Amino acid sequence: MVLSEVRNNGIYHVRQLHDGAGDIHRHLENLGFVPGEQIVVVSRIGGNLIVNVKGSRVALSSELAKHITV
């Protein structure tokens, strides 16, 4: 399932990154979204997500979250 569809407070692991352009893939990797990495969905605000990844809180648009399979 993609990250934009998960529940709040759930613990997930990144399985795969999907994108049509390499820039999105590289940006997500730079934020810490790499296969095998644990992430926790903290909250949703207006369709956007706040997640903990590698000890940091990161805000993701729902469009970016659709590129991450957990």
C-alpha positions in Angstrom: 0.0 0.0 0.0 1.2 3.6 -0.5 2.0 5.9 2.4 -0.9 8.2 1.6 -3.3 5.4 2.5 -2.0 4.4 6.0 -3.3 5.1 9.5 -2.0 7.6 12.0 0.4 6.3 14.7 1.1 3.2 12.6 4.6 1.9 12.3 5.6 1.0 8.7 8.7 0.1 6.7 9.5 1.6 3.3 9.4 -1.1 0.7 9.9 0.8 -2.5 9.9 4.3 -4.1 8.0 4.9 -7.3 8.3 7.9 -9.5 8.3 9.0 -13.0 11.3 11.4 -12.6 14.5 10.7 -10.8 14.4 14.0 -9.0 11.5 12.9 -6.8 13.2 9.6 -6.0 16.4 11.4 -5.0 14.5 13.9 -2.9 12.7 11.2 -1.0 16.0 9.3 -0.4 17.6 12.5 0.9 14.8 12.9 3.4 15.5 9.4 4.7 12.8 7.4 2.8 15.0 4.4 1.7 13.9 0.7 1.5 13.8 -1.0 4.9 13.6 2.3 6.8 11.1 2.4 9.7 8.6 5.3 9.6 5.8 6.4 11.9 2.8 8.4 10.7 2.3 11.1 13.4 -0.6 13.0 11.9 -2.5 14.2 8.9 -3.3 17.9 8.2 -5.4 18.8 5.2 -4.4 15.6 3.4 -0.7 16.1 4.1 1.2 13.8 6.4 3.7 14.3 9.2 6.0 11.3 9.7 8.9 10.4 11.8 11.8 9.0 9.7 15.4 8.6 10.9 14.7 10.5 14.1 13.2 13.6 12.3 9.7 14.8 11.6 9.1 15.3 8.0 6.0 16.9 6.3 4.9 15.3 3.0 2.3 16.3 0.6 -0.2 13.6 -0.3 1.3 13.6 -3.8 4.8 12.8 -2.5 3.4 10.2 -0.2 1.9 8.3 -3.2 5.4 7.6 -4.4 6.3 5.6 -1.2 5.2 1.9 -0.9 5.1 0.6 2.7 
